């Protein structure tokens, strides 16, 4: 890869059925709807990569001090 950074692109199923509903907001308070998410899928469908991307986002991109992942 020679130090190149590639964008992380989710599959349409991952976007529409997992990530968007999971991070949708609930009401005016802008609270997240869910606290846990379990994903079952057949092998080689990108579950590990998706979970790693979500964990990184929640760890550094959430702007919550002391957040846990």
N, CA, C and O atoms as a CHARMM CRD file, in Angstrom:
* protein
*
  276
    1    1 UNK  N      0.82100  -1.20200   0.00000 PROA 1      0.00000
    2    1 UNK  CA     0.00000   0.00000   0.00000 PROA 1      0.00000
    3    1 UNK  C      0.85400   1.25100   0.00000 PROA 1      0.00000
    4    1 UNK  O      0.35200   2.31500  -0.36000 PROA 1      0.00000
    5    2 UNK  N      2.08500   1.18000   0.37400 PROA 2      0.00000
    6    2 UNK  CA     3.00300   2.32900   0.32800 PROA 2      0.00000
    7    2 UNK  C      2.48500   3.54400   1.07500 PROA 2      0.00000
    8    2 UNK  O      2.67900   4.67200   0.62300 PROA 2      0.00000
    9    3 UNK  N      1.83500   3.34000   2.19900 PROA 3      0.00000
   10    3 UNK  CA     1.38400   4.44400   3.02600 PROA 3      0.00000
   11    3 UNK  C      0.13300   5.14500   2.53000 PROA 3      0.00000
   12    3 UNK  O     -0.25500   6.17100   3.09000 PROA 3      0.00000
   13    4 UNK  N     -0.50500   4.62100   1.49800 PROA 4      0.00000
   14    4 UNK  CA    -1.72400   5.24800   1.00600 PROA 4      0.00000
   15    4 UNK  C     -2.87400   4.96900   1.96200 PROA 4      0.00000
   16    4 UNK  O     -2.94600   3.90400   2.57600 PROA 4      0.00000
   17    5 UNK  N     -3.75700   5.92300   2.07600 PROA 5      0.00000
   18    5 UNK  CA    -4.94600   5.76200   2.90600 PROA 5      0.00000
   19    5 UNK  C     -6.12400   5.54900   1.97800 PROA 5      0.00000
   20    5 UNK  O     -6.39600   6.36200   1.09400 PROA 5      0.00000
   21    6 UNK  N     -6.82300   4.43800   2.19400 PROA 6      0.00000
   22    6 UNK  CA    -8.01100   4.15100   1.39200 PROA 6      0.00000
   23    6 UNK  C     -9.25300   4.43500   2.22300 PROA 6      0.00000
   24    6 UNK  O     -9.26500   4.16200   3.42400 PROA 6      0.00000
   25    7 UNK  N    -10.29000   4.97300   1.61400 PROA 7      0.00000
   26    7 UNK  CA   -11.52300   5.22400   2.36700 PROA 7      0.00000
   27    7 UNK  C    -12.20800   3.91100   2.73200 PROA 7      0.00000
   28    7 UNK  O    -12.12500   2.92400   2.00100 PROA 7      0.00000
   29    8 UNK  N    -12.87200   3.92000   3.85400 PROA 8      0.00000
   30    8 UNK  CA   -13.63100   2.75900   4.30400 PROA 8      0.00000
   31    8 UNK  C    -15.04700   2.91600   3.78300 PROA 8      0.00000
   32    8 UNK  O    -15.76600   3.82600   4.19600 PROA 8      0.00000
   33    9 UNK  N    -15.45000   2.04300   2.88600 PROA 9      0.00000
   34    9 UNK  CA   -16.75800   2.14300   2.25600 PROA 9      0.00000
   35    9 UNK  C    -17.59900   0.95300   2.69700 PROA 9      0.00000
   36    9 UNK  O    -17.23600  -0.20100   2.46900 PROA 9      0.00000
   37   10 UNK  N    -18.72700   1.25100   3.33000 PROA 10     0.00000
   38   10 UNK  CA   -19.64500   0.20400   3.76700 PROA 10     0.00000
   39   10 UNK  C    -20.47400  -0.29700   2.60400 PROA 10     0.00000
   40   10 UNK  O    -20.74000   0.43200   1.64800 PROA 10     0.00000
   41   11 UNK  N    -20.87900  -1.55700   2.69900 PROA 11     0.00000
   42   11 UNK  CA   -21.81100  -2.09900   1.72200 PROA 11     0.00000
   43   11 UNK  C    -23.18300  -1.50000   1.96600 PROA 11     0.00000
   44   11 UNK  O    -23.46900  -1.01500   3.06100 PROA 11     0.00000
   45   12 UNK  N    -24.02300  -1.53300   0.95700 PROA 12     0.00000
   46   12 UNK  CA   -25.35700  -0.94700   1.06500 PROA 12     0.00000
   47   12 UNK  C    -26.16000  -1.59200   2.19000 PROA 12     0.00000
   48   12 UNK  O    -26.86200  -0.90000   2.92700 PROA 12     0.00000
   49   13 UNK  N    -26.06200  -2.90400   2.32300 PROA 13     0.00000
   50   13 UNK  CA   -26.78500  -3.60700   3.39400 PROA 13     0.00000
   51   13 UNK  C    -26.29200  -3.14100   4.76100 PROA 13     0.00000
   52   13 UNK  O    -27.09800  -2.94500   5.67100 PROA 13     0.00000
   53   14 UNK  N    -24.99400  -2.96200   4.91700 PROA 14     0.00000
   54   14 UNK  CA   -24.43700  -2.50200   6.19000 PROA 14     0.00000
   55   14 UNK  C    -24.92400  -1.08800   6.49900 PROA 14     0.00000
   56   14 UNK  O    -25.27200  -0.78700   7.64100 PROA 14     0.00000
   57   15 UNK  N    -24.95000  -0.23200   5.50200 PROA 15     0.00000
   58   15 UNK  CA   -25.40400   1.14400   5.70700 PROA 15     0.00000
   59   15 UNK  C    -26.87900   1.20200   6.09100 PROA 15     0.00000
   60   15 UNK  O    -27.25000   1.80100   7.10100 PROA 15     0.00000
   61   16 UNK  N    -27.70900   0.56900   5.26800 PROA 16     0.00000
   62   16 UNK  CA   -29.15600   0.72300   5.40800 PROA 16     0.00000
   63   16 UNK  C    -29.75500  -0.08400   6.54300 PROA 16     0.00000
   64   16 UNK  O    -30.72300   0.35300   7.16600 PROA 16     0.00000
   65   17 UNK  N    -29.19700  -1.26100   6.82700 PROA 17     0.00000
   66   17 UNK  CA   -29.81500  -2.15200   7.80600 PROA 17     0.00000
   67   17 UNK  C    -29.14100  -2.14100   9.16800 PROA 17     0.00000
   68   17 UNK  O    -29.73400  -2.59600  10.14600 PROA 17     0.00000
   69   18 UNK  N    -27.91200  -1.63200   9.25700 PROA 18     0.00000
   70   18 UNK  CA   -27.20600  -1.68000  10.54300 PROA 18     0.00000
   71   18 UNK  C    -26.80500  -0.28700  11.01800 PROA 18     0.00000
   72   18 UNK  O    -27.25600   0.15700  12.07400 PROA 18     0.00000
   73   19 UNK  N    -25.97000   0.40400  10.25900 PROA 19     0.00000
   74   19 UNK  CA   -25.35200   1.64800  10.74200 PROA 19     0.00000
   75   19 UNK  C    -26.35400   2.79200  10.85200 PROA 19     0.00000
   76   19 UNK  O    -26.39300   3.46800  11.88000 PROA 19     0.00000
   77   20 UNK  N    -27.15200   3.02200   9.83600 PROA 20     0.00000
   78   20 UNK  CA   -28.10700   4.14700   9.90100 PROA 20     0.00000
   79   20 UNK  C    -29.15600   3.96200  10.99700 PROA 20     0.00000
   80   20 UNK  O    -29.40800   4.90400  11.74800 PROA 20     0.00000
   81   21 UNK  N    -29.78000   2.78300  11.11900 PROA 21     0.00000
   82   21 UNK  CA   -30.71100   2.61200  12.24400 PROA 21     0.00000
   83   21 UNK  C    -30.01500   2.67500  13.60300 PROA 21     0.00000
   84   21 UNK  O    -30.58600   3.18300  14.56700 PROA 21     0.00000
   85   22 UNK  N    -28.79400   2.16500  13.68300 PROA 22     0.00000
   86   22 UNK  CA   -28.07400   2.14200  14.95300 PROA 22     0.00000
   87   22 UNK  C    -27.72900   3.54700  15.43400 PROA 22     0.00000
   88   22 UNK  O    -27.83600   3.83600  16.62600 PROA 22     0.00000
   89   23 UNK  N    -27.31800   4.41600  14.52400 PROA 23     0.00000
   90   23 UNK  CA   -26.90600   5.75800  14.90600 PROA 23     0.00000
   91   23 UNK  C    -27.96700   6.81500  14.63200 PROA 23     0.00000
   92   23 UNK  O    -27.67300   8.01000  14.64600 PROA 23     0.00000
   93   24 UNK  N    -29.19300   6.38200  14.38400 PROA 24     0.00000
   94   24 UNK  CA   -30.29100   7.33100  14.24400 PROA 24     0.00000
   95   24 UNK  C    -30.54800   7.98900  15.58600 PROA 24     0.00000
   96   24 UNK  O    -30.26200   7.40200  16.63000 PROA 24     0.00000
   97   25 UNK  N    -31.07900   9.19100  15.57100 PROA 25     0.00000
   98   25 UNK  CA   -31.29800   9.94000  16.80600 PROA 25     0.00000
   99   25 UNK  C    -32.72900   9.76900  17.26400 PROA 25     0.00000
  100   25 UNK  O    -33.63100   9.52500  16.46200 PROA 25     0.00000
  101   26 UNK  N    -32.92300   9.89800  18.55500 PROA 26     0.00000
  102   26 UNK  CA   -34.23500   9.70900  19.16100 PROA 26     0.00000
  103   26 UNK  C    -34.70400  11.03000  19.76300 PROA 26     0.00000
  104   26 UNK  O    -34.30300  11.37900  20.87300 PROA 26     0.00000
  105   27 UNK  N    -35.54200  11.75800  19.05000 PROA 27     0.00000
  106   27 UNK  CA   -36.14200  12.97400  19.58700 PROA 27     0.00000
  107   27 UNK  C    -35.22800  14.18400  19.61400 PROA 27     0.00000
  108   27 UNK  O    -34.15300  14.18800  19.01300 PROA 27     0.00000
  109   28 UNK  N    -35.67500  15.20800  20.32200 PROA 28     0.00000
  110   28 UNK  CA   -34.95000  16.48200  20.38100 PROA 28     0.00000
  111   28 UNK  C    -33.68700  16.41800  21.21600 PROA 28     0.00000
  112   28 UNK  O    -32.77300  17.22100  21.02300 PROA 28     0.00000
  113   29 UNK  N    -33.62400  15.47800  22.13800 PROA 29     0.00000
  114   29 UNK  CA   -32.47700  15.39700  23.04000 PROA 29     0.00000
  115   29 UNK  C    -31.24000  14.86000  22.33100 PROA 29     0.00000
  116   29 UNK  O    -30.15300  14.87400  22.90900 PROA 29     0.00000
  117   30 UNK  N    -31.37700  14.38800  21.09800 PROA 30     0.00000
  118   30 UNK  CA   -30.26600  13.83800  20.30700 PROA 30     0.00000
  119   30 UNK  C    -29.61100  12.66500  21.02500 PROA 30     0.00000
  120   30 UNK  O    -28.39000  12.51300  20.99300 PROA 30     0.00000
  121   31 UNK  N    -30.41900  11.84600  21.66500 PROA 31     0.00000
  122   31 UNK  CA   -29.91400  10.65000  22.31900 PROA 31     0.00000
  123   31 UNK  C    -29.89100   9.50700  21.31700 PROA 31     0.00000
  124   31 UNK  O    -30.74200   9.43400  20.43000 PROA 31     0.00000
  125   32 UNK  N    -28.93300   8.63000  21.45700 PROA 32     0.00000
  126   32 UNK  CA   -28.91600   7.46900  20.58300 PROA 32     0.00000
  127   32 UNK  C    -30.03100   6.51300  20.98400 PROA 32     0.00000
  128   32 UNK  O    -30.39700   6.44000  22.15700 PROA 32     0.00000
  129   33 UNK  N    -30.56300   5.79100  20.03000 PROA 33     0.00000
  130   33 UNK  CA   -31.69300   4.90700  20.29000 PROA 33     0.00000
  131   33 UNK  C    -31.28200   3.61600  20.96700 PROA 33     0.00000
  132   33 UNK  O    -32.04500   3.05800  21.75600 PROA 33     0.00000
  133   34 UNK  N    -30.07300   3.13100  20.66700 PROA 34     0.00000
  134   34 UNK  CA   -29.66100   1.82000  21.13600 PROA 34     0.00000
  135   34 UNK  C    -28.36000   1.90500  21.92800 PROA 34     0.00000
  136   34 UNK  O    -27.54100   2.79700  21.70900 PROA 34     0.00000
  137   35 UNK  N    -28.19000   0.97300  22.83900 PROA 35     0.00000
  138   35 UNK  CA   -26.94900   0.88700  23.60900 PROA 35     0.00000
  139   35 UNK  C    -26.09400  -0.29500  23.16700 PROA 35     0.00000
  140   35 UNK  O    -24.88100  -0.29700  23.37800 PROA 35     0.00000
  141   36 UNK  N    -26.71500  -1.29500  22.55900 PROA 36     0.00000
  142   36 UNK  CA   -26.00400  -2.49100  22.08800 PROA 36     0.00000
  143   36 UNK  C    -26.51100  -2.88300  20.71800 PROA 36     0.00000
  144   36 UNK  O    -27.64900  -2.60100  20.34600 PROA 36     0.00000
  145   37 UNK  N    -25.63500  -3.54200  19.97700 PROA 37     0.00000
  146   37 UNK  CA   -25.99900  -4.03600  18.66400 PROA 37     0.00000
  147   37 UNK  C    -25.34300  -5.39700  18.45700 PROA 37     0.00000
  148   37 UNK  O    -24.13200  -5.54000  18.62800 PROA 37     0.00000
  149   38 UNK  N    -26.12800  -6.37700  18.09400 PROA 38     0.00000
  150   38 UNK  CA   -25.62000  -7.69800  17.76100 PROA 38     0.00000
  151   38 UNK  C    -25.81500  -7.90800  16.26600 PROA 38     0.00000
  152   38 UNK  O    -26.91100  -7.70500  15.74600 PROA 38     0.00000
  153   39 UNK  N    -24.75900  -8.31200  15.58000 PROA 39     0.00000
  154   39 UNK  CA   -24.82500  -8.51200  14.13900 PROA 39     0.00000
  155   39 UNK  C    -24.51000  -9.96800  13.82700 PROA 39     0.00000
  156   39 UNK  O    -23.42600 -10.46400  14.13700 PROA 39     0.00000
  157   40 UNK  N    -25.47200 -10.64500  13.21000 PROA 40     0.00000
  158   40 UNK  CA   -25.26100 -12.01100  12.75000 PROA 40     0.00000
  159   40 UNK  C    -25.30900 -11.98700  11.23400 PROA 40     0.00000
  160   40 UNK  O    -26.23800 -11.45400  10.62700 PROA 40     0.00000
  161   41 UNK  N    -24.28700 -12.57800  10.64400 PROA 41     0.00000
  162   41 UNK  CA   -24.21700 -12.64100   9.20000 PROA 41     0.00000
  163   41 UNK  C    -23.28700 -13.78300   8.80500 PROA 41     0.00000
  164   41 UNK  O    -22.47200 -14.23800   9.60700 PROA 41     0.00000
  165   42 UNK  N    -23.41600 -14.23300   7.58400 PROA 42     0.00000
  166   42 UNK  CA   -22.53500 -15.28400   7.11000 PROA 42     0.00000
  167   42 UNK  C    -21.10200 -14.78500   7.03300 PROA 42     0.00000
  168   42 UNK  O    -20.85400 -13.58200   7.10900 PROA 42     0.00000
  169   43 UNK  N    -20.17700 -15.68900   6.88500 PROA 43     0.00000
  170   43 UNK  CA   -18.76200 -15.34200   6.84000 PROA 43     0.00000
  171   43 UNK  C    -18.38000 -14.48600   5.64100 PROA 43     0.00000
  172   43 UNK  O    -19.04400 -14.50600   4.60500 PROA 43     0.00000
  173   44 UNK  N    -17.31400 -13.74800   5.80000 PROA 44     0.00000
  174   44 UNK  CA   -16.72900 -12.89800   4.74000 PROA 44     0.00000
  175   44 UNK  C    -17.67100 -11.80400   4.26000 PROA 44     0.00000
  176   44 UNK  O    -17.70500 -11.48100   3.07300 PROA 44     0.00000
  177   45 UNK  N    -18.43700 -11.23600   5.18700 PROA 45     0.00000
  178   45 UNK  CA   -19.32500 -10.13700   4.83000 PROA 45     0.00000
  179   45 UNK  C    -18.90700  -8.81500   5.44600 PROA 45     0.00000
  180   45 UNK  O    -19.67800  -7.85600   5.41900 PROA 45     0.00000
  181   46 UNK  N    -17.71000  -8.74300   5.99700 PROA 46     0.00000
  182   46 UNK  CA   -17.17900  -7.48100   6.49000 PROA 46     0.00000
  183   46 UNK  C    -17.62700  -7.09500   7.88100 PROA 46     0.00000
  184   46 UNK  O    -17.61700  -5.91100   8.22000 PROA 46     0.00000
  185   47 UNK  N    -18.02400  -8.06600   8.70300 PROA 47     0.00000
  186   47 UNK  CA   -18.46900  -7.74000  10.06200 PROA 47     0.00000
  187   47 UNK  C    -17.33200  -7.16000  10.89900 PROA 47     0.00000
  188   47 UNK  O    -17.53000  -6.17600  11.61300 PROA 47     0.00000
  189   48 UNK  N    -16.15300  -7.75600  10.81900 PROA 48     0.00000
  190   48 UNK  CA   -15.02000  -7.30800  11.62500 PROA 48     0.00000
  191   48 UNK  C    -14.59100  -5.89900  11.23500 PROA 48     0.00000
  192   48 UNK  O    -14.34400  -5.06300  12.10500 PROA 48     0.00000
  193   49 UNK  N    -14.50100  -5.63000   9.95000 PROA 49     0.00000
  194   49 UNK  CA   -14.10100  -4.30300   9.48900 PROA 49     0.00000
  195   49 UNK  C    -15.13100  -3.25100   9.88600 PROA 49     0.00000
  196   49 UNK  O    -14.77100  -2.14900  10.29800 PROA 49     0.00000
  197   50 UNK  N    -16.40900  -3.59300   9.76300 PROA 50     0.00000
  198   50 UNK  CA   -17.46000  -2.65800  10.15500 PROA 50     0.00000
  199   50 UNK  C    -17.40000  -2.37400  11.65800 PROA 50     0.00000
  200   50 UNK  O    -17.51400  -1.22400  12.08100 PROA 50     0.00000
  201   51 UNK  N    -17.22100  -3.42000  12.45500 PROA 51     0.00000
  202   51 UNK  CA   -17.13400  -3.24600  13.91300 PROA 51     0.00000
  203   51 UNK  C    -15.91600  -2.40700  14.28700 PROA 51     0.00000
  204   51 UNK  O    -15.99600  -1.57100  15.18700 PROA 51     0.00000
  205   52 UNK  N    -14.79500  -2.61900  13.60800 PROA 52     0.00000
  206   52 UNK  CA   -13.59200  -1.82800  13.88200 PROA 52     0.00000
  207   52 UNK  C    -13.81700  -0.35800  13.54000 PROA 52     0.00000
  208   52 UNK  O    -13.39700   0.52400  14.28900 PROA 52     0.00000
  209   53 UNK  N    -14.47300  -0.09000  12.42200 PROA 53     0.00000
  210   53 UNK  CA   -14.76700   1.29600  12.03900 PROA 53     0.00000
  211   53 UNK  C    -15.70100   1.98000  13.02500 PROA 53     0.00000
  212   53 UNK  O    -15.49500   3.14200  13.37500 PROA 53     0.00000
  213   54 UNK  N    -16.72300   1.26500  13.47200 PROA 54     0.00000
  214   54 UNK  CA   -17.65000   1.82300  14.45400 PROA 54     0.00000
  215   54 UNK  C    -16.94400   2.06600  15.78100 PROA 54     0.00000
  216   54 UNK  O    -17.16900   3.09200  16.42200 PROA 54     0.00000
  217   55 UNK  N    -16.08900   1.12800  16.20300 PROA 55     0.00000
  218   55 UNK  CA   -15.35500   1.28900  17.46200 PROA 55     0.00000
  219   55 UNK  C    -14.43300   2.50100  17.40100 PROA 55     0.00000
  220   55 UNK  O    -14.35800   3.25900  18.36800 PROA 55     0.00000
  221   56 UNK  N    -13.72900   2.70000  16.28800 PROA 56     0.00000
  222   56 UNK  CA   -12.86400   3.87600  16.14800 PROA 56     0.00000
  223   56 UNK  C    -13.67400   5.16600  16.16700 PROA 56     0.00000
  224   56 UNK  O    -13.27800   6.14500  16.79700 PROA 56     0.00000
  225   57 UNK  N    -14.80400   5.16300  15.47700 PROA 57     0.00000
  226   57 UNK  CA   -15.65700   6.35300  15.47900 PROA 57     0.00000
  227   57 UNK  C    -16.13600   6.68500  16.88300 PROA 57     0.00000
  228   57 UNK  O    -16.10100   7.84500  17.29300 PROA 57     0.00000
  229   58 UNK  N    -16.57800   5.68600  17.61400 PROA 58     0.00000
  230   58 UNK  CA   -17.09000   5.92200  18.96300 PROA 58     0.00000
  231   58 UNK  C    -15.97800   6.27500  19.94600 PROA 58     0.00000
  232   58 UNK  O    -16.22200   6.96200  20.93800 PROA 58     0.00000
  233   59 UNK  N    -14.76900   5.81400  19.68000 PROA 59     0.00000
  234   59 UNK  CA   -13.65900   6.07800  20.59000 PROA 59     0.00000
  235   59 UNK  C    -13.10800   7.48900  20.42900 PROA 59     0.00000
  236   59 UNK  O    -12.84300   8.16300  21.42500 PROA 59     0.00000
  237   60 UNK  N    -12.93000   7.94600  19.19200 PROA 60     0.00000
  238   60 UNK  CA   -12.29700   9.24300  18.97600 PROA 60     0.00000
  239   60 UNK  C    -13.19900  10.28100  18.30800 PROA 60     0.00000
  240   60 UNK  O    -12.93300  11.47700  18.42700 PROA 60     0.00000
  241   61 UNK  N    -14.24100   9.86900  17.62100 PROA 61     0.00000
  242   61 UNK  CA   -15.04000  10.80900  16.85600 PROA 61     0.00000
  243   61 UNK  C    -16.35900  11.18100  17.47400 PROA 61     0.00000
  244   61 UNK  O    -17.16800  11.86100  16.84200 PROA 61     0.00000
  245   62 UNK  N    -16.59700  10.75200  18.69800 PROA 62     0.00000
  246   62 UNK  CA   -17.90200  10.96400  19.31700 PROA 62     0.00000
  247   62 UNK  C    -17.97200  12.24100  20.14300 PROA 62     0.00000
  248   62 UNK  O    -19.06200  12.67200  20.51900 PROA 62     0.00000
  249   63 UNK  N    -16.83800  12.84600  20.42700 PROA 63     0.00000
  250   63 UNK  CA   -16.75500  14.08000  21.23100 PROA 63     0.00000
  251   63 UNK  C    -17.35000  13.88800  22.61800 PROA 63     0.00000
  252   63 UNK  O    -17.88500  14.82900  23.20400 PROA 63     0.00000
  253   64 UNK  N    -17.25600  12.67700  23.13800 PROA 64     0.00000
  254   64 UNK  CA   -17.70900  12.38900  24.49400 PROA 64     0.00000
  255   64 UNK  C    -16.48700  12.06300  25.33200 PROA 64     0.00000
  256   64 UNK  O    -15.76800  11.10400  25.05200 PROA 64     0.00000
  257   65 UNK  N    -16.25800  12.85600  26.35000 PROA 65     0.00000
  258   65 UNK  CA   -15.09200  12.63400  27.19500 PROA 65     0.00000
  259   65 UNK  C    -15.31100  11.42500  28.08700 PROA 65     0.00000
  260   65 UNK  O    -16.32700  11.32900  28.77500 PROA 65     0.00000
  261   66 UNK  N    -14.36600  10.51100  28.07400 PROA 66     0.00000
  262   66 UNK  CA   -14.45400   9.31600  28.91000 PROA 66     0.00000
  263   66 UNK  C    -15.39000   8.25200  28.35500 PROA 66     0.00000
  264   66 UNK  O    -15.83500   7.37200  29.09200 PROA 66     0.00000
  265   67 UNK  N    -15.69500   8.32600  27.05300 PROA 67     0.00000
  266   67 UNK  CA   -16.57700   7.32800  26.46100 PROA 67     0.00000
  267   67 UNK  C    -15.91900   5.95100  26.44600 PROA 67     0.00000
  268   67 UNK  O    -14.69500   5.84200  26.37000 PROA 67     0.00000
  269   68 UNK  N    -16.72000   4.92500  26.51700 PROA 68     0.00000
  270   68 UNK  CA   -16.22400   3.56500  26.50100 PROA 68     0.00000
  271   68 UNK  C    -16.73600   2.84700  25.26500 PROA 68     0.00000
  272   68 UNK  O    -17.86400   3.05600  24.82000 PROA 68     0.00000
  273   69 UNK  N    -15.88300   2.00100  24.72700 PROA 69     0.00000
  274   69 UNK  CA   -16.25000   1.22100  23.54200 PROA 69     0.00000
  275   69 UNK  C    -16.04500  -0.23100  23.87100 PROA 69     0.00000
  276   69 UNK  O    -16.28700  -1.09500  23.02800 PROA 69     0.00000
